[in-house]
Amino acid sequence: MSEMVYLDADAAASTLGVSRATLYAYVSRGLVRSAAHPSDPRKRRYAAADLARLLRRRAQRARPDAAAVEALHWGAPVLDSAITRIADGRCHHRGRELTELAAVLDIEAMARLLWMGDAGPPPGSDDPFAPANVPSARQLRGLVGWPDGADLPLAERMTAALAIAGTEDLAAWDPGPVTLAASGARIMRLLAALAAGATDPQAPGADPSGTVALAARQGIARALARAWGLDAAAARAIDAALVLSADQELNVSAFTVRCVASAGSTAYACVQAGLAALQGPRHGGHVWRVAALLRAADGPAGLRPLLRERLQRGEAIPGFGHPLYPAGDPRGRMLLELARQLGPTTPTMRLVDALVAELEALDGRRPTLDLGLVALVGVLALPTEAAFALFAVGRCAGWIAHAIEQVEDGRLIRPRARYVGLEPEPTEEAASVPAPRRR
């Protein structure tokens, strides 16, 4: 992400083709950011990026067809949602600020907030995370024992296990809001059982039935912490990581889930679809690129030569710069602080802090959630797969929320394509049809 560029008032108003009074109105409405002038405190400067965004919106209103195309590329909103709001560099879920939620909620409470609008558990059997709402014995048997299952990467183990478990959950085959929430809780506990084996699928702590039972009694984060041999402070950080990973509005996996849910598919199918998108290197699989960068640096001393080589080759530096957070991803910021509290002098934290300082000095780019997850997992001495595991388990809460909202909407997501290929040759029958008379 390049350094923020500012224009003075006259240049900004000229760029937009408006008066200075209109420019000030845009600022008051939060459409254009302003900052103090470095040499004259009586003057203000205006963010060029915000001016460009206003010009794009103006052009989109003039050409609706172009707006429809751009909407699929970090563009204008394409559907209504009451789950997540990302604006002004901040993220809110159901009206509550994300980092404040991550400081106080566990992932179960976060899921309730996203699914039902209230983090508190409803009474009795209405709570999707009631201790009795656990996967069946037949579903749990589906998590282990398939040929060479332990040799599959974690994302593939999760996908395969959900395919098996979904066929055994008959209650999931009538997808409605209540059913989706109940199935979602079972799925999150299933994924936690698989995530517990991210360090060693054959380890005793990764026993699926034991992890699911502990997750039902004490919570998913504590079950993961116990399976990974971590203390209570680390368990709290894991909960924060899960909450911070839960949802980011209409990203590629959430949109995929909504498409699948609109077809009437089960929660298991929705989460499988979400996982298929999440594991891509431009989405949740980005954590593996971040981990590879840290391994290649092999310590703070190797950072500058590595960064020089990558930048000279025109390669992106993974883990930095999020289009929706120009001033920095609050999720990455919070996770790095949690990692720093747990292991300020660990080799991972020293390396990450050095990397953040280098990129900040280079052009002001700031870390994302991906770097925060990899840093936390490194400080806790867990392998890289655990970073993806936290992302997947946490994001499952958001996927189910989007599935519920889409089912409540009741419409099939079916956009039209604008055809730009070869036109078909006219047939003799079409050519013989007389043109309509003008009136």
C-alpha positions as CSV (number, residue, x, y, z in Angstrom):
1,M,0.0,0.0,0.0
2,S,1.5,3.3,-1.0
3,E,1.8,6.4,1.2
4,M,-1.3,8.5,1.5
5,V,-1.4,11.4,-1.0
6,Y,-3.2,14.7,-0.1
7,L,-4.3,17.7,-2.1
8,D,-5.0,21.2,-0.9
9,A,-8.5,22.6,-0.9
10,D,-8.4,24.3,-4.3
11,A,-6.8,21.3,-6.0
12,A,-9.3,18.9,-4.4
13,A,-12.3,21.0,-5.3
14,S,-11.0,21.3,-8.9
15,T,-10.4,17.6,-9.1
16,L,-14.1,16.9,-8.2
17,G,-15.4,19.9,-10.2
18,V,-17.2,21.3,-7.2
19,S,-17.0,24.3,-5.0
20,R,-15.0,24.4,-1.8
21,A,-18.3,24.5,0.1
22,T,-19.3,21.2,-1.5
23,L,-15.9,19.7,-0.7
24,Y,-16.4,20.7,3.0
25,A,-19.8,19.0,2.9
26,Y,-18.2,15.8,1.6
27,V,-15.8,15.9,4.5
28,S,-18.5,16.5,7.1
29,R,-20.4,13.4,5.7
30,G,-17.3,11.2,6.0
31,L,-16.8,10.8,2.3
32,V,-13.4,12.6,2.1
33,R,-10.7,12.4,4.8
34,S,-8.8,15.5,5.7
35,A,-5.6,16.1,7.6
36,A,-3.7,19.1,8.9
37,H,-1.4,20.9,6.6
38,P,2.3,20.2,7.6
39,S,3.4,23.9,7.3
40,D,0.2,25.8,8.0
41,P,-2.1,24.5,10.9
42,R,-4.9,26.8,9.6
43,K,-5.2,24.8,6.4
44,R,-6.4,21.3,5.7
45,R,-5.4,18.7,3.0
46,Y,-7.7,16.2,1.4
47,A,-7.1,12.5,0.6
48,A,-6.6,12.0,-3.1
49,A,-7.8,8.3,-2.8
50,D,-11.1,9.5,-1.5
51,L,-11.5,12.0,-4.3
52,A,-10.8,9.3,-6.8
53,R,-13.4,7.1,-5.2
54,L,-16.0,9.8,-5.5
55,L,-15.2,10.3,-9.1
56,R,-15.6,6.5,-9.7
57,R,-19.0,6.5,-8.0
58,R,-20.1,9.4,-10.2
59,A,-19.0,7.6,-13.3
60,Q,-20.8,4.4,-12.1
61,R,-24.1,6.3,-11.7
62,A,-23.7,7.6,-15.2
63,R,-23.0,4.1,-16.6
64,P,-24.9,1.4,-14.7
65,D,-23.6,-1.4,-16.9
66,A,-20.0,-0.5,-16.0
67,A,-21.0,-0.2,-12.3
68,A,-22.4,-3.8,-12.4
69,V,-19.0,-5.1,-13.6
70,E,-16.9,-3.1,-11.2
71,A,-19.1,-4.1,-8.2
72,L,-17.5,-7.6,-8.4
73,H,-14.0,-6.1,-7.9
74,W,-13.9,-4.4,-4.5
75,G,-16.7,-2.2,-5.9
76,A,-20.2,-1.0,-4.9
77,P,-22.4,-3.2,-2.7
78,V,-24.2,-6.0,-4.6
79,L,-26.7,-7.1,-1.9
80,D,-28.1,-6.1,1.5
81,S,-26.8,-7.5,4.7
82,A,-27.2,-6.6,8.4
83,I,-24.2,-8.7,9.6
84,T,-21.1,-6.7,9.1
85,R,-20.3,-3.0,8.3
86,I,-16.8,-2.0,7.2
87,A,-16.3,1.7,6.8
88,D,-13.8,4.4,7.9
89,G,-11.2,1.8,8.6
90,R,-13.3,0.0,11.2
91,C,-15.4,-3.2,11.3
92,H,-18.7,-3.6,13.2
93,H,-20.8,-6.7,13.6
94,R,-24.5,-6.1,14.4
95,G,-23.5,-2.6,15.4
96,R,-20.7,-3.5,17.7
97,E,-17.0,-2.8,17.1
98,L,-15.0,-5.9,16.2
99,T,-11.9,-5.5,18.4
100,E,-14.1,-4.7,21.4
101,L,-16.0,-7.9,20.7
102,A,-12.8,-9.9,20.4
103,A,-11.7,-8.6,23.8
104,V,-14.7,-10.0,25.7
105,L,-16.5,-12.7,23.7
106,D,-15.6,-16.3,23.0
107,I,-16.3,-17.7,19.6
108,E,-19.6,-19.3,20.6
109,A,-20.9,-15.9,21.8
110,M,-19.7,-14.3,18.6
111,A,-21.5,-16.9,16.5
112,R,-24.7,-16.3,18.4
113,L,-24.4,-12.6,17.8
114,L,-23.9,-13.1,14.1
115,W,-26.6,-15.7,13.8
116,M,-29.3,-14.4,16.1
117,G,-28.3,-10.8,16.9
118,D,-27.6,-11.5,20.6
119,A,-24.3,-12.9,22.1
120,G,-26.1,-14.3,25.1
121,P,-27.4,-17.9,25.1
122,P,-31.1,-18.2,24.6
123,P,-32.9,-20.5,27.1
124,G,-32.7,-24.3,26.9
125,S,-32.7,-26.1,23.6
126,D,-32.9,-22.8,21.6
127,D,-29.2,-22.3,22.1
128,P,-27.3,-23.8,19.1
129,F,-24.3,-24.3,21.4
130,A,-26.2,-26.2,24.1
131,P,-23.9,-28.9,25.5
132,A,-26.3,-31.6,24.2
133,N,-26.0,-30.3,20.6
134,V,-23.0,-32.3,19.5
135,P,-22.2,-34.4,16.4
136,S,-23.5,-37.9,16.5
137,A,-21.3,-40.9,17.0
138,R,-21.7,-41.8,13.3
139,Q,-20.6,-38.3,12.4
140,L,-17.6,-38.5,14.6
141,R,-16.6,-41.9,13.1
142,G,-16.6,-40.1,9.8
143,L,-13.8,-37.8,11.0
144,V,-11.2,-40.6,11.3
145,G,-10.3,-43.8,9.6
146,W,-10.7,-43.0,5.9
147,P,-7.7,-44.3,4.0
148,D,-4.7,-42.1,4.4
149,G,-6.9,-39.3,5.7
150,A,-4.1,-38.1,8.1
151,D,-1.9,-37.5,5.0
152,L,-4.2,-34.9,3.5
153,P,-3.6,-31.2,4.1
154,L,-5.9,-29.7,6.7
155,A,-8.3,-28.0,4.3
156,E,-8.8,-31.2,2.4
157,R,-9.3,-33.2,5.7
158,M,-12.0,-30.7,6.7
159,T,-13.8,-30.9,3.4
160,A,-13.7,-34.7,3.3
161,A,-14.9,-34.9,6.9
162,L,-17.8,-32.6,6.3
163,A,-18.9,-34.6,3.2
164,I,-19.1,-37.7,5.4
165,A,-20.6,-36.0,8.5
166,G,-23.2,-34.2,6.4
167,T,-24.7,-37.4,5.2
168,E,-25.2,-38.6,8.8
169,D,-26.9,-35.4,10.0
170,L,-30.5,-35.9,8.8
171,A,-31.7,-32.8,10.8
172,A,-29.7,-30.6,8.4
173,W,-31.6,-31.6,5.3
174,D,-34.4,-29.1,6.0
175,P,-32.4,-25.9,5.9
176,G,-34.1,-23.0,7.7
177,P,-32.6,-20.4,10.1
178,V,-33.0,-22.6,13.2
179,T,-31.7,-25.7,11.5
180,L,-28.8,-23.8,10.0
181,A,-27.8,-22.5,13.4
182,A,-28.0,-25.9,15.1
183,S,-26.1,-27.5,12.3
184,G,-23.6,-24.7,12.3
185,A,-22.7,-25.3,16.0
186,R,-22.2,-29.0,15.3
187,I,-20.0,-28.2,12.3
188,M,-17.9,-25.7,14.2
189,R,-17.2,-28.4,16.8
190,L,-16.4,-30.9,14.1
191,L,-13.9,-28.5,12.5
192,A,-12.4,-27.8,15.9
193,A,-11.8,-31.5,16.3
194,L,-9.9,-31.6,13.0
195,A,-8.1,-28.3,13.9
196,A,-6.9,-30.0,17.1
197,G,-5.1,-32.4,14.9
198,A,-3.3,-29.7,13.0
199,T,-0.1,-30.4,15.0
200,D,-0.3,-34.2,14.7
201,P,-3.4,-36.0,13.5
202,Q,-2.3,-39.2,15.4
203,A,-1.7,-37.5,18.7
204,P,-3.9,-38.4,21.7
205,G,-4.9,-34.8,22.2
206,A,-6.4,-34.8,18.7
207,D,-9.0,-37.5,19.4
208,P,-12.2,-36.1,17.8
209,S,-14.7,-37.3,20.3
210,G,-12.6,-36.0,23.2
211,T,-12.2,-32.6,21.6
212,V,-15.9,-32.3,20.7
213,A,-16.9,-33.2,24.2
214,L,-14.5,-30.7,25.7
215,A,-15.7,-28.0,23.2
216,A,-19.3,-28.6,24.3
217,R,-18.4,-28.3,28.0
218,Q,-15.8,-25.6,28.1
219,G,-15.7,-24.0,24.6
220,I,-13.9,-24.4,21.3
221,A,-10.9,-22.3,22.2
222,R,-10.2,-24.2,25.5
223,A,-10.6,-27.5,23.7
224,L,-8.0,-26.4,21.1
225,A,-5.7,-25.0,23.8
226,R,-5.8,-28.3,25.6
227,A,-5.2,-30.4,22.5
228,W,-2.2,-28.1,21.6
229,G,-0.8,-28.1,25.2
230,L,-1.4,-24.4,25.8
231,D,-2.2,-22.5,29.0
232,A,-5.2,-20.3,29.9
233,A,-3.7,-17.1,28.5
234,A,-3.0,-18.7,25.2
235,A,-6.6,-20.0,25.2
236,R,-7.9,-16.5,25.5
237,A,-5.7,-15.4,22.6
238,I,-7.1,-18.2,20.5
239,D,-10.7,-17.1,21.2
240,A,-9.7,-13.6,20.2
241,A,-8.2,-14.9,16.9
242,L,-11.4,-16.9,16.2
243,V,-13.6,-13.9,16.8
244,L,-11.4,-11.6,14.7
245,S,-11.6,-14.2,11.9
246,A,-15.3,-14.7,12.0
247,D,-16.6,-12.4,9.2
248,Q,-15.5,-9.7,6.9
249,E,-18.6,-8.9,5.0
250,L,-19.0,-10.1,1.4
251,N,-15.6,-11.7,0.8
252,V,-15.2,-14.5,-1.8
253,S,-16.0,-17.3,0.6
254,A,-19.0,-15.6,2.1
255,F,-20.4,-14.8,-1.3
256,T,-19.8,-18.4,-2.4
257,V,-21.7,-19.6,0.8
258,R,-24.6,-17.3,0.0
259,C,-24.9,-18.7,-3.5
260,V,-24.9,-22.2,-2.2
261,A,-27.4,-21.4,0.6
262,S,-29.7,-19.7,-1.9
263,A,-30.0,-23.0,-3.7
264,G,-31.4,-24.7,-0.6
265,S,-28.3,-26.7,0.3
266,T,-27.4,-27.8,3.8
267,A,-25.1,-26.1,6.2
268,Y,-22.5,-28.8,5.5
269,A,-22.6,-28.0,1.8
270,C,-22.4,-24.3,2.5
271,V,-19.3,-24.7,4.7
272,Q,-17.7,-27.1,2.2
273,A,-18.1,-24.4,-0.4
274,G,-16.7,-21.8,1.9
275,L,-13.7,-24.0,2.6
276,A,-13.1,-24.4,-1.1
277,A,-12.8,-20.6,-1.5
278,L,-10.9,-20.1,1.8
279,Q,-8.0,-22.3,1.0
280,G,-7.1,-20.3,-2.1
281,P,-3.8,-18.4,-1.7
282,R,-5.6,-15.1,-2.3
283,H,-7.9,-15.7,0.6
284,G,-7.3,-17.8,3.8
285,G,-4.5,-19.7,2.1
286,H,-2.6,-16.4,2.2
287,V,-1.3,-17.4,5.7
288,W,0.9,-20.0,4.0
289,R,2.5,-17.3,1.9
290,V,3.2,-15.2,5.0
291,A,4.7,-18.2,6.8
292,A,6.9,-18.9,3.7
293,L,8.2,-15.4,3.8
294,L,9.2,-15.6,7.5
295,R,10.9,-19.0,6.9
296,A,12.8,-17.5,3.9
297,A,14.0,-14.6,6.0
298,D,15.3,-16.9,8.7
299,G,15.7,-14.1,11.3
300,P,15.8,-10.3,11.3
301,A,19.2,-10.1,9.7
302,G,17.9,-11.8,6.5
303,L,14.9,-9.5,6.1
304,R,16.3,-6.6,4.2
305,P,18.1,-8.7,1.5
306,L,14.9,-10.8,1.1
307,L,12.7,-7.8,0.8
308,R,15.1,-6.1,-1.7
309,E,15.0,-9.2,-3.9
310,R,11.3,-9.5,-3.8
311,L,10.6,-5.9,-4.6
312,Q,13.2,-5.9,-7.4
313,R,11.3,-8.8,-9.0
314,G,8.0,-7.0,-8.6
315,E,6.7,-9.5,-6.1
316,A,4.1,-8.6,-3.5
317,I,5.0,-8.8,0.2
318,P,2.3,-11.1,1.8
319,G,0.6,-10.1,5.0
320,F,0.5,-6.3,4.4
321,G,-2.1,-3.9,3.0
322,H,-5.8,-4.5,3.0
323,P,-8.0,-2.6,0.5
324,L,-10.8,-2.1,3.0
325,Y,-8.4,-0.8,5.7
326,P,-6.2,1.9,4.2
327,A,-4.9,3.0,7.6
328,G,-4.3,-0.6,8.8
329,D,-6.2,-3.8,9.5
330,P,-7.5,-3.6,13.1
331,R,-7.6,-7.4,13.2
332,G,-3.9,-7.7,12.4
333,R,-3.0,-4.9,14.9
334,M,-4.9,-6.7,17.7
335,L,-3.4,-10.1,17.0
336,L,0.1,-8.8,16.9
337,E,-0.4,-7.1,20.2
338,L,-1.7,-10.4,21.7
339,A,1.2,-12.3,20.2
340,R,3.6,-9.7,21.6
341,Q,2.1,-10.1,25.1
342,L,2.5,-13.9,25.0
343,G,6.1,-14.0,23.6
344,P,7.7,-10.6,23.2
345,T,11.2,-12.0,23.0
346,T,10.5,-15.2,21.0
347,P,12.3,-15.5,17.6
348,T,9.0,-15.3,15.8
349,M,8.0,-12.0,17.5
350,R,11.4,-10.4,16.9
351,L,11.3,-11.3,13.3
352,V,7.7,-10.1,12.8
353,D,8.4,-6.8,14.6
354,A,11.4,-6.3,12.4
355,L,9.3,-7.0,9.3
356,V,6.6,-4.6,10.4
357,A,9.1,-1.9,11.0
358,E,10.7,-2.4,7.6
359,L,7.5,-2.2,5.7
360,E,6.2,0.8,7.8
361,A,9.4,2.7,6.9
362,L,9.3,1.6,3.3
363,D,5.9,3.1,2.3
364,G,3.6,3.0,5.4
365,R,1.9,-0.4,4.6
366,R,0.6,-2.1,7.6
367,P,0.0,-5.8,8.6
368,T,-3.2,-7.7,8.0
369,L,-5.0,-10.5,9.8
370,D,-2.9,-13.1,8.0
371,L,0.4,-11.9,9.5
372,G,-1.3,-11.7,12.9
373,L,-2.5,-15.3,12.7
374,V,0.9,-16.5,11.6
375,A,2.7,-14.5,14.4
376,L,0.3,-15.8,17.1
377,V,0.8,-19.4,16.0
378,G,4.6,-19.0,15.8
379,V,4.8,-17.5,19.3
380,L,2.8,-20.4,20.6
381,A,5.2,-22.8,18.8
382,L,2.5,-24.4,16.6
383,P,2.9,-25.4,13.0
384,T,1.6,-23.2,10.2
385,E,-1.5,-25.4,9.6
386,A,-2.8,-24.1,13.0
387,A,-3.0,-20.6,11.5
388,F,-5.3,-21.8,8.7
389,A,-7.2,-23.9,11.3
390,L,-8.0,-20.8,13.4
391,F,-9.1,-18.9,10.3
392,A,-11.4,-21.7,9.1
393,V,-13.0,-22.5,12.5
394,G,-13.6,-18.8,13.2
395,R,-14.8,-18.0,9.6
396,C,-17.3,-20.8,9.9
397,A,-19.4,-18.6,12.2
398,G,-19.6,-15.9,9.5
399,W,-20.4,-18.4,6.8
400,I,-23.4,-19.8,8.8
401,A,-24.6,-16.2,9.5
402,H,-24.5,-15.4,5.7
403,A,-26.4,-18.7,5.0
404,I,-29.1,-17.9,7.5
405,E,-29.5,-14.4,6.1
406,Q,-29.7,-15.7,2.6
407,V,-32.3,-18.3,3.5
408,E,-34.4,-15.6,5.2
409,D,-34.1,-13.5,2.1
410,G,-35.6,-16.4,0.1
411,R,-34.2,-15.5,-3.3
412,L,-32.0,-17.5,-5.5
413,I,-28.7,-15.7,-6.4
414,R,-28.6,-15.8,-10.2
415,P,-26.9,-12.8,-11.8
416,R,-26.8,-12.5,-15.6
417,A,-23.6,-12.5,-17.6
418,R,-22.9,-9.7,-20.1
419,Y,-21.9,-11.7,-23.2
420,V,-18.7,-10.5,-25.0
421,G,-17.9,-13.6,-27.1
422,L,-18.5,-14.4,-30.8
423,E,-22.0,-13.7,-32.0
424,P,-23.7,-16.8,-33.5
425,E,-24.3,-17.0,-37.3
426,P,-27.8,-16.1,-38.2
427,T,-29.9,-19.2,-39.3
428,E,-31.9,-19.3,-42.5
429,E,-35.1,-19.4,-40.4
430,A,-34.1,-16.2,-38.5
431,A,-33.0,-14.5,-41.7
432,S,-36.4,-15.2,-43.3
433,V,-38.4,-13.5,-40.6
434,P,-39.5,-10.0,-41.8
435,A,-38.4,-7.0,-39.7
436,P,-41.3,-5.4,-37.8
437,R,-42.9,-2.4,-39.4
438,R,-42.3,1.0,-37.8
439,R,-45.3,2.8,-36.6
